[in-house]
Amino acid sequence: MARLCAVWRRLVAELGVLNAAAFFRDMPLTSIASDKARTDYLGLRLPIRNAVAFLNKTPDLGRNVAVFSRPLVAGLRTDMLTPTWYNLGFENAVNRARTPGEFSALLRTRG
């Protein structure tokens, strides 16, 4: 049984012969079987997830992080600022900023 599992893992991870389903060909099973394949998949499809992993490794992460994409940041170990209804105060401040200097000052004071 162990040998069969090893052969299966090799087929899935190294050869990439299988995909999750006919309608989900963009989700290869290799992303389940290999850490490198999972990192590559996330980097291609959801790069924000790799950004979260990077930020969590940052030693002085005690600051807020501004997110200007979909807020898919589960696991982030600090507060998130996003200009959406999740954080109306930050959204209003972003909308009021008219120049790069105002926007830069906003990010310095909030984060």
C-alpha positions as CSV (number, residue, x, y, z in Angstrom):
1,M,0.0,0.0,0.0
2,A,2.8,2.4,0.9
3,R,4.4,1.7,-2.5
4,L,1.1,2.4,-4.3
5,C,0.8,5.7,-2.4
6,A,4.3,6.7,-3.4
7,V,3.6,5.9,-7.1
8,W,0.4,7.9,-6.9
9,R,2.2,10.9,-5.3
10,R,4.8,10.8,-8.0
11,L,2.3,10.7,-10.8
12,V,0.4,13.7,-9.3
13,A,3.3,15.8,-8.1
14,E,6.0,15.2,-10.7
15,L,4.2,14.4,-13.9
16,G,1.1,16.6,-13.4
17,V,-1.1,14.1,-15.1
18,L,-4.2,14.8,-13.1
19,N,-6.3,17.9,-12.6
20,A,-9.1,18.4,-10.0
21,A,-12.0,18.0,-12.5
22,A,-12.9,18.6,-16.1
23,F,-14.4,22.0,-15.3
24,F,-11.6,23.1,-13.0
25,R,-8.6,22.5,-15.1
26,D,-6.9,25.6,-13.6
27,M,-6.7,23.8,-10.2
28,P,-4.1,21.1,-10.6
29,L,-3.8,18.4,-8.0
30,T,-0.1,19.1,-7.9
31,S,-0.9,22.1,-5.7
32,I,-2.1,19.6,-3.1
33,A,0.8,17.2,-3.3
34,S,3.8,19.7,-3.4
35,D,4.7,22.8,-1.4
36,K,6.4,24.3,-4.4
37,A,3.4,23.7,-6.7
38,R,1.1,25.2,-4.0
39,T,3.3,28.3,-3.8
40,D,3.5,28.6,-7.5
41,Y,-0.3,28.3,-7.8
42,L,-1.0,30.9,-5.2
43,G,1.6,33.2,-6.8
44,L,-0.3,33.0,-10.1
45,R,-3.9,33.0,-8.8
46,L,-3.9,34.7,-5.4
47,P,-0.6,36.6,-4.9
48,I,-2.1,38.3,-1.9
49,R,-1.8,35.0,0.0
50,N,2.0,35.0,-0.6
51,A,2.1,38.6,0.5
52,V,0.4,37.6,3.8
53,A,3.0,34.9,4.4
54,F,5.8,37.5,3.6
55,L,4.3,40.1,5.9
56,N,3.9,37.6,8.8
57,K,7.6,37.0,8.6
58,T,8.4,40.7,8.9
59,P,9.9,41.3,12.3
60,D,8.3,44.7,13.0
61,L,4.8,43.9,11.7
62,G,3.1,45.6,14.6
63,R,1.9,48.3,12.1
64,N,-1.4,48.3,10.2
65,V,-1.3,47.0,6.6
66,A,-3.2,48.8,3.9
67,V,-4.8,46.4,1.4
68,F,-6.0,47.8,-2.0
69,S,-7.2,44.5,-3.4
70,R,-9.9,42.0,-2.4
71,P,-9.3,41.5,1.3
72,L,-8.2,37.9,1.1
73,V,-5.8,38.2,4.0
74,A,-6.9,35.5,6.4
75,G,-4.1,34.7,8.8
76,L,-2.5,38.2,8.7
77,R,-1.0,38.9,12.1
78,T,-1.8,42.6,12.2
79,D,-4.7,45.0,11.6
80,M,-5.7,45.5,8.0
81,L,-6.8,48.8,6.5
82,T,-9.0,48.5,3.4
83,P,-10.9,51.3,1.7
84,T,-14.2,49.5,1.7
85,W,-17.3,49.3,4.0
86,Y,-15.2,47.2,6.3
87,N,-13.4,50.3,7.4
88,L,-15.4,53.4,6.5
89,G,-13.1,55.8,8.2
90,F,-10.1,54.7,6.1
91,E,-12.3,54.6,2.9
92,N,-13.4,58.2,3.5
93,A,-9.8,59.3,4.2
94,V,-8.6,57.6,0.9
95,N,-11.4,59.3,-1.0
96,R,-10.4,62.7,0.4
97,A,-6.7,62.4,-0.6
98,R,-6.2,64.4,-3.8
99,T,-2.5,64.4,-4.3
100,P,0.3,61.8,-3.9
101,G,1.6,63.8,-0.9
102,E,-1.8,63.7,0.9
103,F,-2.1,59.9,0.1
104,S,1.5,59.3,1.4
105,A,0.7,61.3,4.6
106,L,-2.5,59.3,5.1
107,L,-0.6,56.0,4.9
108,R,2.1,57.3,7.3
109,T,-0.4,58.4,9.9
110,R,-2.6,55.3,9.7
111,G,0.1,52.6,9.5
